[in-house]
Amino acid sequence: MLDLFLDSVRPYLDAIDVALAASAIKDGFNAAHAAKGSALLIGAAPLADAFAAVEDALRDDNLATARERAPSVRPLFAALESEIRALPA
């Protein structure tokens, strides 16, 4: 299940980056919203909060704030992925 989480969220990270680079607010919002939901499903609150911060900025059409907040997401995802990979099989 956790591998499925990692595999499903990774494309959202890229989608957020692409959307923010293209100023595509709706696409970025949708990706951040979906990723937040996935993170909440596995109890990854810090990651969900980071996605929510991007989502909230985009909900308010604040592209600059979303771009400021987005870089915090990848390190949190990477840390969580490391923790998941370290779990016993």
C-alpha positions as a printed NumPy array, in Angstrom:
array([[  0.   ,   0.   ,   0.   ],
       [  2.783,   2.428,   0.832],
       [  4.49 ,   1.701,  -2.476],
       [  1.229,   2.541,  -4.197],
       [  1.153,   5.825,  -2.279],
       [  4.677,   6.706,  -3.403],
       [  3.953,   5.766,  -7.004],
       [  0.716,   7.737,  -7.09 ],
       [  2.01 ,  10.91 ,  -5.439],
       [  5.28 ,  11.225,  -7.373],
       [  3.47 ,  12.345, -10.581],
       [  1.607,  14.998,  -8.584],
       [  4.939,  16.507,  -7.558],
       [  5.873,  16.872, -11.211],
       [  2.401,  18.139, -12.115],
       [  2.63 ,  20.868,  -9.49 ],
       [  6.037,  21.96 , -10.777],
       [  4.828,  22.021, -14.381],
       [  1.644,  23.874, -13.479],
       [  3.453,  26.51 , -11.452],
       [  6.011,  27.047, -14.218],
       [  3.167,  27.462, -16.724],
       [  1.058,  29.635, -14.389],
       [ -1.666,  26.984, -14.68 ],
       [ -3.414,  27.647, -11.38 ],
       [ -6.255,  25.152, -11.822],
       [ -3.912,  22.31 , -12.794],
       [ -1.626,  23.058,  -9.857],
       [ -4.559,  23.251,  -7.487],
       [ -5.927,  19.911,  -8.683],
       [ -2.554,  18.187,  -8.293],
       [ -1.926,  19.678,  -4.846],
       [ -5.438,  18.758,  -3.718],
       [ -5.12 ,  15.159,  -4.899],
       [ -1.66 ,  14.78 ,  -3.36 ],
       [ -2.888,  16.215,  -0.067],
       [ -5.679,  13.668,   0.037],
       [ -3.28 ,  10.817,  -0.627],
       [ -0.959,  12.007,   2.122],
       [ -3.862,  12.251,   4.556],
       [ -4.932,   8.698,   3.741],
       [ -1.653,   7.311,   5.07 ],
       [ -1.394,   9.741,   7.985],
       [  1.474,  11.799,   6.55 ],
       [  0.314,  15.033,   8.163],
       [  3.437,  17.169,   7.54 ],
       [  3.391,  16.29 ,   3.844],
       [ -0.363,  16.864,   3.645],
       [  0.112,  20.261,   5.295],
       [  2.744,  21.219,   2.724],
       [  0.446,  20.242,  -0.13 ],
       [ -2.402,  22.115,   1.57 ],
       [ -0.287,  25.272,   1.762],
       [  0.234,  25.15 ,  -2.01 ],
       [ -3.407,  24.266,  -2.576],
       [ -4.612,  27.163,  -0.407],
       [ -2.438,  29.674,  -2.242],
       [ -3.725,  28.453,  -5.595],
       [ -7.316,  28.482,  -4.344],
       [ -6.742,  32.183,  -3.666],
       [ -5.187,  32.644,  -7.15 ],
       [ -1.919,  33.552,  -5.453],
       [  0.644,  32.068,  -7.795],
       [  3.594,  33.824,  -6.15 ],
       [  2.807,  32.351,  -2.741],
       [  2.251,  28.9  ,  -4.24 ],
       [  5.658,  29.139,  -5.897],
       [  7.222,  30.097,  -2.565],
       [  5.572,  27.197,  -0.742],
       [  6.016,  24.454,  -3.344],
       [  9.75 ,  23.835,  -2.757],
       [  9.   ,  22.532,   0.752],
       [  7.019,  19.605,  -0.648],
       [  9.768,  17.564,  -2.331],
       [ 12.059,  17.311,   0.719],
       [  9.133,  16.159,   2.855],
       [  8.188,  13.583,   0.248],
       [ 11.796,  12.392,  -0.002],
       [ 12.068,  12.046,   3.779],
       [  8.824,  10.091,   3.933],
       [  9.939,   7.868,   1.072],
       [ 13.163,   7.116,   2.959],
       [ 11.188,   6.227,   6.063],
       [  8.886,   3.964,   4.08 ],
       [ 11.785,   2.233,   2.332],
       [ 13.417,   1.612,   5.743],
       [ 10.386,  -0.277,   7.049],
       [ 10.766,  -4.027,   7.366],
       [  9.275,  -5.928,   4.468]])
